[in-house]
Amino acid sequence: MNLLDENHCLALYDYMLEIQFWIKDKQGRYMHVNQGLLKNYALSSLDQVIGKTDFDLSADYLADRYVKIDKKVMEEGVVIANEVELVGQYDGIVNWYSTTKMPLRNSKGEIVGTAGYNHELSSGQVSHAIYGEMGEIIDFIKEKIDRSITVGELAEKACLSVSALERQFKKRFKMPPLQYVKRLRLNMACEILMTTDKSISEIALECGFCDHSYMTKIFTKTIGMSPRKYRNKFWGSNIDNSSNTHFI
């Protein structure tokens, strides 16, 4: 094994475009990534990502989770396999991925970073891995997304008490029901902003926000820019997201 060239082995991952592979140091800085990860973030060379962190590539609410899992891997020295999580891409759309991470050790056995890879889940895999027994509730939310949705009616639809529903949501989605609804609305808003010329007011109503001002406030706080700036950033990029978009 000592005769193997480490860089030669890493180069193999560049041919696996269906996965994203990376190596990070203990501070969470990227030390190596494959072509699949570069493609996801619309980057063309390693120089554009080496030394950067998840907060440089992803929205804060996504990066926070990645860093939390990295910390667990390093502090406990464990492998976390097939963790289902949201991963963003260069156009702002987020999809469900299966992620595996492991600690990296030096010759003394000390943990000096992490390595991992992920792959996007198909619609069928998403339903099985994420929704499970909650699938009917998720379908109900999507169907009623353009109007007000209460925890009470979701609990009634699931034949559960409000507290039982909230426990199940937090266990499966790591967030309460109404936060899930808000995330879904934001994802829908991102998609519509990128693919149509509808006004902010029209989009707000279509996605279930009470008005455009409230949508702008929530959008800016979560995405990091106003809906108008988001549209201006991607407008005219001719990105076709119709085949690979999965709303949360």
Summary of the structure (lengths in Angstrom):
residues: 248
radius of gyration: 19.8
end to end distance: 43.3
largest distance: 63.9
contacts: 691
relative contact order: 0.10
helix: 51%
strand: 17%
